[in-house]
Amino acid sequence: MRIHPELPVFLLTRGASNVLYAPGHLAVVTAEEAEKARAGRIAGPLRECAERAVRTWRQRLEAPFEPECLTVYFGGACDLACPYCFAFPASQSAPFNEDAVLA
C-alpha cells in the first residue's frame, strides 16, 4: 500500500511483519515505526531514496527523446536471412534469396 501522497513509499504488512519500501531501499520495521511512516513521518534513507527516484523520473520526463537504437521486425515475410537477425536463430536461418538482396 502506498503511504505517501507524493513520494513512492510503500508499506507491506503480513501478520506481524512490516516492510517499508522506496526505490533502492527496503527497511524491515516495527509496527510503531510503520504507524509513524503511515502518518507521514518518513525520514532518513527511505525518504532520500524516494526523493531521488522522483528527481530521476522528472529528469527523464523532461529530457529530450534520444533513442539508442531502432529495431524493426518484419515478421515472417523477410527472406534476407541476415546472419545477425534475431528473428531466425542461426540453425533455422531463412534460405538466402539473392534476388531479394539485389532488388
N, C-alpha and C positions, 0 to 999 in steps of 0.2 A: 504494500500500500504506500502510495506517495504521501509523504508527511509534510512537505514544504510546498507552498503555492508557487514559488518561483524557481527554486533550485531542484536539481534532480537528486533528491534524497528520499530513500525508501526504507520502510521498516518491514521486516519479515519476522513473523512470530509463528512459533509452532510449539504448543504446550508452554513450558516454562522458558523456552529458548527465544532470545531476541537478537536480531541481527540488523544493524543499520548499514545501509549501502549507499555509496555515491560512486560515480565512475572513478575507478582507480583506488578505492578504499572500501574495506569491509571491516566492520567492528562488531564483535560479539559483546552485548551489553546486558546489564541487569534490567529488571522490569522498571526500576526507578529511573535509570538513565534513558530508557525507551520512552517513558512518560515525559521526561524533560524535553527530549527531542521532538516528541509529538506536539508539545506546547510551543515549539518554535525556537527553543534554546539549543541550537546546534552550534557546536564550537570545535575548534581545533582542526585536525587533519581532515575530518569529514566535511566541514564547511569549505575548507581550502580546495579540496578535490572537486566538490560540487561547483564552486565558483570558477575553477579552472576549466571545467567541462563546458560551462555556459560561455565563457570567453572564447574557447576554442571553436565552438559551433557558431558563434556570432561571426568570428573571423572568416570561417569557411563560407558562411552565407553571403558575406559582403565582398569576398574575394572574386575577381573575375574568373569566368569559366575557362579553365586551361586543361583540356583533356590530355592525357598522356599517350593514349593510343586509340585506334579505331578498329573494331573487329566487325567484319562483315561476314555474315553467314548466308551462303547461297542455297542452303537446303540440299536436297538430293539432286538438283538439276546441274550442278557444276561437275564437269568431267575433265578439269585441267590436271588433276592428280598431282598437285604440288606436294613435294616430299615433306614440307613443313606444316601442312594443313592439319588442323586438329579435327576436322570433320571425318577424315578417313585414317584410322590407325595404319602404320606402315605395312603391317601384314595384310591389311584389307584395302590397300590403296585402289582407287578407281583406275581403270585402264587408261593409259596415256592416249590422248586424242590429238594428234599432230595438227589436224585441220582446225581444231578449236584454238590452238596456240597461235597459229598463223593468221587466223581470221581478224 
